[in-house]
Amino acid sequence: MMVSRQHKLLALSIVISAMLVPFSAYAQNVNQDLCRVDTESSPTTPAQWLERSLQASHCYIFQARAVAINSIDVRTLALSHRIQDGVRQQVVQQLDGPSVSVERRSRVGQLAWVARNNEGEAFPSLEGWAEHASQYYDVALEEGARVAGRDAVKLRFAPKDHERYTHEWWLDDATGLLLKHVLSDATGRILETFQVTQLHEPERYTGQISINPIQQAPEPDWHPAWLPDGFVSQPVASVEGEPNRRLYSDGLATVSLFAEPQGKVDLSLSQSGVNSGVYQLGVSSIAVEGHVENDQSWQIVGIGELPPSMLQRMVHSVEFD
């Protein structure tokens, strides 16, 4: 199977950038000061720790060093999170191996998780996110942990089925920042460990914040006909030069689907030459499949934190409207 260098770099950038924020919740048209919270009292429930972690991932200015270990290699990373005038700058730089640096800019509080009710209507809600995730994961809280010389708590997300991975987070007791993330499959085999090795003293942002809606990309004229239980469509920010993309999440795992035109084809010819298949890049599976619609050839690519067979099924189910 052949996969373009563009897709490999794209997958690697998705893997690395996901390390900054383990999950997200989407707030739209809401005026609130997300970063002004009570930091004196410590959370006591998993839901409260999730809320604290969400706020921390947006509201602290910090620099850190981390390692990501999987079955393929060990990556050393430099993490940076800055905030100026309510705009976040997230940078993840790989310090060894291929030179990859991922930078994202966004308004504080501008995230990519929405939930949907029984009528299919999207609604922004942290409580909705926590409730949705708890339908597919059993969440357990353990106190008294320690990571990178800092006191921490541990959250374990065990899937209620065998169709997704187990997530374990260690959160900084003082701030709620993510210090460690371990991903395991259904057999208990560790797929990847992300761990902060040094966290420079984080500083809470004190400026005023007004949360505004993201600029969403137009809906592409294709969709997957099959999704794993719990995965719902998420907003996709408009990025110039990025191929048609759809994003799905169950609250923890995320999947990106891309469709790229490959040019006109002769329908009388066999399609056996289309390169397709699945392979693993760190914790992310990548599925590639050729698709012909009328006389147009397309390449469908899926990248996500799912077992390869499930991701391949999603890609194979893509239909054009």
Secondary structure, 3 states (H helix, E strand, C coil): CCCCHHHHHHHHHHHHHCCCCCCCCCCCCECCCCCCCCCCCCCCCHHHHHHHHHHHHHHEEEEEEEEEEECCCEEEEEEEEEEECCEEEEEEEECCCCCCEEEEEEECCCCCCCEECCCCCEECCHHHHHHHHHCCEEEEEEEEEEECCEEEEEEEEEECCCCCCEEEEEEECCCCCEEEEEEECCCCCEEEEEEEEEECCCEECCCCCCECCCCECCCCCEEECCCCCCCEEECCECCCCCCEEEEEECCCCEEEEEEEEEEECCCCCCCCCCCCEEEEECCEEEEEEEEEECCEEEEEEEEECCCHHHHHHHHHCEEEC
